[in-house]
Amino acid sequence: MVVDSYGRSIEGLAGGLLSNHVDRPVIDKTGIAGRFDFRLELARDTADDTGTPIFTAVQEQLGLKLTPDKGPVEVPAIDHVEKPSEN
């Protein structure tokens, strides 16, 4: 699968594009400003595909490294629930 993105910031790449392909949020810690055009050739989600995994593709094709880290994550909390009233 080929992913093309035009005029996107590194933060936009991390938060949007990459977060859709990994099982956790991706946060930009590069400090790189500006907008860039990206093209990534990724593996498909099927078991028989021999494409490049996302972590390898980002490092080899973009020169960026995805590293696992722990940090605060926003989690929605439900503080009140009521049954709907009858009209």
OpenMM code with the backbone's topology and positions (N, CA, C; nanometers):
from openmm import Vec3, app, unit

residues = "MET VAL VAL ASP SER TYR GLY ARG SER ILE GLU GLY LEU ALA GLY GLY LEU LEU SER ASN HIS VAL ASP ARG PRO VAL ILE ASP LYS THR GLY ILE ALA GLY ARG PHE ASP PHE ARG LEU GLU LEU ALA ARG ASP THR ALA ASP ASP THR GLY THR PRO ILE PHE THR ALA VAL GLN GLU GLN LEU GLY LEU LYS LEU THR PRO ASP LYS GLY PRO VAL GLU VAL PRO ALA ILE ASP HIS VAL GLU LYS PRO SER GLU ASN".split()
positions = [
    Vec3(0.0849, -0.1160, 0.0000),
    Vec3(0.0000, 0.0000, 0.0000),
    Vec3(0.0901, 0.1231, 0.0000),
    Vec3(0.0572, 0.2206, -0.0835),
    Vec3(0.1316, 0.3452, -0.0901),
    Vec3(0.0472, 0.4547, -0.0267),
    Vec3(0.1073, 0.5310, 0.0643),
    Vec3(0.0388, 0.6411, 0.1313),
    Vec3(0.1074, 0.7703, 0.0889),
    Vec3(0.0343, 0.8594, 0.0221),
    Vec3(0.0851, 0.9902, -0.0167),
    Vec3(0.0183, 1.0963, 0.0679),
    Vec3(0.0953, 1.1935, 0.1111),
    Vec3(0.0416, 1.3046, 0.1889),
    Vec3(0.1163, 1.4301, 0.1476),
    Vec3(0.0427, 1.5364, 0.1212),
    Vec3(0.1027, 1.6601, 0.0722),
    Vec3(0.0754, 1.7753, 0.1684),
    Vec3(0.1777, 1.8576, 0.1930),
    Vec3(0.1633, 1.9752, 0.2771),
    Vec3(0.1271, 1.9435, 0.4209),
    Vec3(0.1821, 1.8380, 0.4743),
    Vec3(0.1494, 1.7952, 0.6106),
    Vec3(0.2686, 1.8224, 0.7028),
    Vec3(0.2396, 1.8642, 0.8248),
    Vec3(0.3448, 1.8837, 0.9246),
    Vec3(0.3856, 1.7481, 0.9810),
    Vec3(0.5005, 1.7459, 1.0484),
    Vec3(0.5436, 1.6221, 1.1147),
    Vec3(0.4424, 1.5846, 1.2232),
    Vec3(0.3911, 1.6856, 1.2919),
    Vec3(0.2890, 1.6601, 1.3940),
    Vec3(0.1642, 1.5988, 1.3306),
    Vec3(0.1248, 1.6489, 1.2147),
    Vec3(0.0095, 1.5934, 1.1435),
    Vec3(0.0355, 1.4520, 1.0950),
    Vec3(0.1577, 1.4273, 1.0516),
    Vec3(0.1952, 1.2920, 1.0102),
    Vec3(0.1839, 1.1960, 1.1278),
    Vec3(0.2375, 1.2364, 1.2419),
    Vec3(0.2357, 1.1510, 1.3611),
    Vec3(0.0940, 1.1303, 1.4123),
    Vec3(0.0222, 1.2388, 1.4330),
    Vec3(-0.1099, 1.2307, 1.4946),
    Vec3(-0.2169, 1.1716, 1.4063),
    Vec3(-0.2066, 1.1912, 1.2770),
    Vec3(-0.3111, 1.1422, 1.1870),
    Vec3(-0.2721, 1.0156, 1.1149),
    Vec3(-0.1789, 1.0297, 1.0242),
    Vec3(-0.1426, 0.9206, 0.9353),
    Vec3(-0.0859, 0.7999, 1.0094),
    Vec3(0.0143, 0.8214, 1.0923),
    Vec3(0.0797, 0.7087, 1.1593),
    Vec3(-0.0069, 0.6465, 1.2680),
    Vec3(-0.0834, 0.7280, 1.3392),
    Vec3(-0.1688, 0.6749, 1.4457),
    Vec3(-0.2746, 0.5797, 1.3903),
    Vec3(-0.3089, 0.5944, 1.2627),
    Vec3(-0.4057, 0.5045, 1.2004),
    Vec3(-0.3452, 0.3671, 1.1709),
    Vec3(-0.2132, 0.3564, 1.1741),
    Vec3(-0.1471, 0.2310, 1.1365),
    Vec3(-0.0796, 0.1595, 1.2525),
    Vec3(-0.0843, 0.2160, 1.3719),
    Vec3(-0.0269, 0.1485, 1.4889),
    Vec3(-0.1335, 0.1405, 1.5974),
    Vec3(-0.1070, 0.0612, 1.6992),
    Vec3(-0.2083, 0.0346, 1.8010),
    Vec3(-0.2034, 0.1299, 1.9203),
    Vec3(-0.1366, 0.2442, 1.9050),
    Vec3(-0.1298, 0.3434, 2.0133),
    Vec3(-0.1097, 0.4814, 1.9531),
    Vec3(-0.1309, 0.5854, 2.0307),
    Vec3(-0.1104, 0.7204, 1.9774),
    Vec3(0.0358, 0.7436, 1.9385),
    Vec3(0.0573, 0.8217, 1.8344),
    Vec3(0.1922, 0.8605, 1.7927),
    Vec3(0.2056, 1.0098, 1.8180),
    Vec3(0.3088, 1.0479, 1.8928),
    Vec3(0.3297, 1.1864, 1.9323),
    Vec3(0.4589, 1.2373, 1.8706),
    Vec3(0.4533, 1.3556, 1.8089),
    Vec3(0.5706, 1.4170, 1.7481),
    Vec3(0.6589, 1.4789, 1.8552),
    Vec3(0.7829, 1.4308, 1.8663),
    Vec3(0.8801, 1.4889, 1.9582),
    Vec3(1.0033, 1.5379, 1.8821),
    Vec3(0.9899, 1.5572, 1.7494),
    Vec3(1.1042, 1.5966, 1.6678),
    Vec3(1.1377, 1.7436, 1.6804),
    Vec3(1.0383, 1.8294, 1.6989),
    Vec3(1.0610, 1.9730, 1.6999),
    Vec3(1.0798, 2.0307, 1.5609),
    Vec3(1.0557, 1.9517, 1.4568),
    Vec3(1.0721, 1.9970, 1.3185),
    Vec3(0.9469, 2.0727, 1.2762),
    Vec3(0.9665, 2.1988, 1.2328),
    Vec3(0.8538, 2.2813, 1.1880),
    Vec3(0.8469, 2.2800, 1.0355),
    Vec3(0.7321, 2.3183, 0.9830),
    Vec3(0.7147, 2.3268, 0.8382),
    Vec3(0.6188, 2.2217, 0.7872),
    Vec3(0.5933, 2.2297, 0.6573),
    Vec3(0.5029, 2.1353, 0.5911),
    Vec3(0.5813, 2.0589, 0.4853),
    Vec3(0.5497, 1.9304, 0.4721),
    Vec3(0.6262, 1.8431, 0.3848),
    Vec3(0.5330, 1.7520, 0.3053),
    Vec3(0.5842, 1.7013, 0.1943),
    Vec3(0.5154, 1.5992, 0.1161),
    Vec3(0.5775, 1.4650, 0.1540),
    Vec3(0.4937, 1.3659, 0.1841),
    Vec3(0.5411, 1.2337, 0.2256),
    Vec3(0.4888, 1.1281, 0.1301),
    Vec3(0.5688, 1.0253, 0.1101),
    Vec3(0.5246, 0.9062, 0.0378),
    Vec3(0.5821, 0.7863, 0.1112),
    Vec3(0.4935, 0.7008, 0.1603),
    Vec3(0.5340, 0.5796, 0.2315),
    Vec3(0.4801, 0.4579, 0.1589),
    Vec3(0.5638, 0.3576, 0.1433),
    Vec3(0.5193, 0.2302, 0.0888),
    Vec3(0.5122, 0.1338, 0.2060),
    Vec3(0.3903, 0.0937, 0.2409),
    Vec3(0.3659, 0.0130, 0.3607),
    Vec3(0.3143, -0.1251, 0.3260),
    Vec3(0.3265, -0.2140, 0.4244),
    Vec3(0.2680, -0.3470, 0.4121),
    Vec3(0.1169, -0.3361, 0.4238),
    Vec3(0.0481, -0.4227, 0.3556),
    Vec3(-0.0971, -0.4302, 0.3718),
    Vec3(-0.1270, -0.5043, 0.5016),
    Vec3(-0.2526, -0.5061, 0.5396),
    Vec3(-0.2914, -0.5723, 0.6645),
    Vec3(-0.3118, -0.7227, 0.6482),
    Vec3(-0.2822, -0.7769, 0.5317),
    Vec3(-0.3024, -0.9203, 0.5105),
    Vec3(-0.1755, -0.9976, 0.5438),
    Vec3(-0.1909, -1.1204, 0.5848),
    Vec3(-0.0792, -1.2026, 0.6295),
    Vec3(0.0148, -1.2408, 0.5148),
    Vec3(-0.0360, -1.2502, 0.3915),
    Vec3(0.0476, -1.2960, 0.2813),
    Vec3(0.1222, -1.1824, 0.2115),
    Vec3(0.1059, -1.0586, 0.2540),
    Vec3(0.1706, -0.9451, 0.1897),
    Vec3(0.3156, -0.9356, 0.2369),
    Vec3(0.4044, -0.9023, 0.1450),
    Vec3(0.5461, -0.8921, 0.1790),
    Vec3(0.5935, -0.7471, 0.1788),
    Vec3(0.5057, -0.6518, 0.1963),
    Vec3(0.5416, -0.5105, 0.2008),
    Vec3(0.6198, -0.4760, 0.3264),
    Vec3(0.6578, -0.3504, 0.3364),
    Vec3(0.7399, -0.3031, 0.4480),
    Vec3(0.6542, -0.2684, 0.5689),
    Vec3(0.6870, -0.3182, 0.6899),
    Vec3(0.6132, -0.2810, 0.8101),
    Vec3(0.6287, -0.1308, 0.8382),
    Vec3(0.5335, -0.0712, 0.9063),
    Vec3(0.5296, 0.0737, 0.9292),
    Vec3(0.6546, 0.1257, 0.9988),
    Vec3(0.7054, 0.0576, 1.1019),
    Vec3(0.8212, 0.1063, 1.1765),
    Vec3(0.9457, 0.1119, 1.0883),
    Vec3(0.9667, 0.0096, 1.0071),
    Vec3(1.0802, 0.0059, 0.9156),
    Vec3(1.0632, 0.1086, 0.8047),
    Vec3(0.9432, 0.1206, 0.7503),
    Vec3(0.9176, 0.2146, 0.6409),
    Vec3(0.9436, 0.3583, 0.6838),
    Vec3(0.8958, 0.3973, 0.8009),
    Vec3(0.9142, 0.5345, 0.8493),
    Vec3(1.0634, 0.5647, 0.8673),
    Vec3(1.1382, 0.4700, 0.9210),
    Vec3(1.2803, 0.4933, 0.9434),
    Vec3(1.3582, 0.4951, 0.8118),
    Vec3(1.3360, 0.3974, 0.7250),
    Vec3(1.4126, 0.3881, 0.6010),
    Vec3(1.3711, 0.4929, 0.4976),
    Vec3(1.2407, 0.5220, 0.4884),
    Vec3(1.1924, 0.6093, 0.3823),
    Vec3(1.1860, 0.7569, 0.4228),
    Vec3(1.1641, 0.7855, 0.5508),
    Vec3(1.1517, 0.9239, 0.5959),
    Vec3(1.2655, 0.9673, 0.6875),
    Vec3(1.3436, 0.8730, 0.7377),
    Vec3(1.4517, 0.9063, 0.8292),
    Vec3(1.4027, 0.9398, 0.9695),
    Vec3(1.2817, 0.9001, 1.0013),
    Vec3(1.2237, 0.9221, 1.1342),
    Vec3(1.2137, 0.7887, 1.2054),
    Vec3(1.2325, 0.7896, 1.3363),
    Vec3(1.2271, 0.6643, 1.4121),
    Vec3(1.1104, 0.6673, 1.5091),
    Vec3(1.0289, 0.5640, 1.5054),
    Vec3(0.9191, 0.5471, 1.6009),
    Vec3(0.9725, 0.4675, 1.7192),
    Vec3(0.9659, 0.5270, 1.8373),
    Vec3(1.0135, 0.4575, 1.9568),
    Vec3(0.9016, 0.4516, 2.0596),
    Vec3(0.8818, 0.3363, 2.1216),
    Vec3(0.7786, 0.3250, 2.2245),
    Vec3(0.8182, 0.4064, 2.3477),
    Vec3(0.7201, 0.4681, 2.4092),
    Vec3(0.7436, 0.5508, 2.5261),
    Vec3(0.6172, 0.5485, 2.6114),
    Vec3(0.6314, 0.5828, 2.7371),
    Vec3(0.5159, 0.5926, 2.8250),
    Vec3(0.4908, 0.7385, 2.8559),
    Vec3(0.3655, 0.7749, 2.8655),
    Vec3(0.3318, 0.9127, 2.8978),
    Vec3(0.1831, 0.9256, 2.9221),
    Vec3(0.1416, 1.0457, 2.9577),
    Vec3(-0.0012, 1.0662, 2.9831),
    Vec3(-0.0828, 1.0550, 2.8550),
    Vec3(-0.1995, 0.9959, 2.8653),
    Vec3(-0.2901, 0.9798, 2.7527),
    Vec3(-0.4280, 1.0261, 2.7960),
    Vec3(-0.4935, 1.1042, 2.7115),
    Vec3(-0.6287, 1.1486, 2.7439),
    Vec3(-0.7261, 1.0319, 2.7309),
    Vec3(-0.8082, 1.0156, 2.8329),
    Vec3(-0.9083, 0.9096, 2.8339),
    Vec3(-1.0424, 0.9719, 2.8699),
    Vec3(-1.1439, 0.9522, 2.7858),
    Vec3(-1.2741, 1.0089, 2.8210),
    Vec3(-1.3331, 0.9373, 2.9423),
    Vec3(-1.3990, 1.0134, 3.0276),
    Vec3(-1.4616, 0.9568, 3.1470),
    Vec3(-1.6100, 0.9925, 3.1479),
    Vec3(-1.6931, 0.8964, 3.1776),
    Vec3(-1.8376, 0.9186, 3.1887),
    Vec3(-1.8680, 0.9338, 3.3367),
    Vec3(-1.9206, 1.0516, 3.3742),
    Vec3(-1.9455, 1.0750, 3.5163),
    Vec3(-2.0932, 1.0689, 3.5538),
    Vec3(-2.1811, 1.0532, 3.4536),
    Vec3(-2.3236, 1.0482, 3.4862),
    Vec3(-2.3990, 0.9820, 3.3706),
    Vec3(-2.4924, 0.8937, 3.4049),
    Vec3(-2.5740, 0.8258, 3.3047),
    Vec3(-2.7175, 0.8224, 3.3535),
    Vec3(-2.8114, 0.8542, 3.2664),
    Vec3(-2.9540, 0.8457, 3.2977),
    Vec3(-3.0274, 0.7797, 3.1826),
    Vec3(-3.1347, 0.7091, 3.2160),
    Vec3(-3.2196, 0.6565, 3.1113),
    Vec3(-3.2951, 0.7738, 3.0491),
    Vec3(-3.3203, 0.7687, 2.9189),
    Vec3(-3.3957, 0.8777, 2.8561),
    Vec3(-3.5392, 0.8810, 2.9092),
    Vec3(-3.5931, 1.0009, 2.9210),
    Vec3(-3.7319, 1.0147, 2.9678),
    Vec3(-3.8271, 0.9854, 2.8534),
    Vec3(-3.9458, 0.9388, 2.8885),
    Vec3(-4.0473, 0.9114, 2.7871),
    Vec3(-4.1140, 1.0435, 2.7459),
    Vec3(-4.1376, 1.0581, 2.6175),
    Vec3(-4.2034, 1.1806, 2.5684),
    Vec3(-4.3496, 1.1597, 2.5534),
] * unit.nanometer
topology = app.Topology()
chain = topology.addChain("A")
for resn in residues:
    res = topology.addResidue(resn, chain)
    for name in ("N", "CA", "C"):
        topology.addAtom(name, app.Element.getBySymbol(name[0]), res)
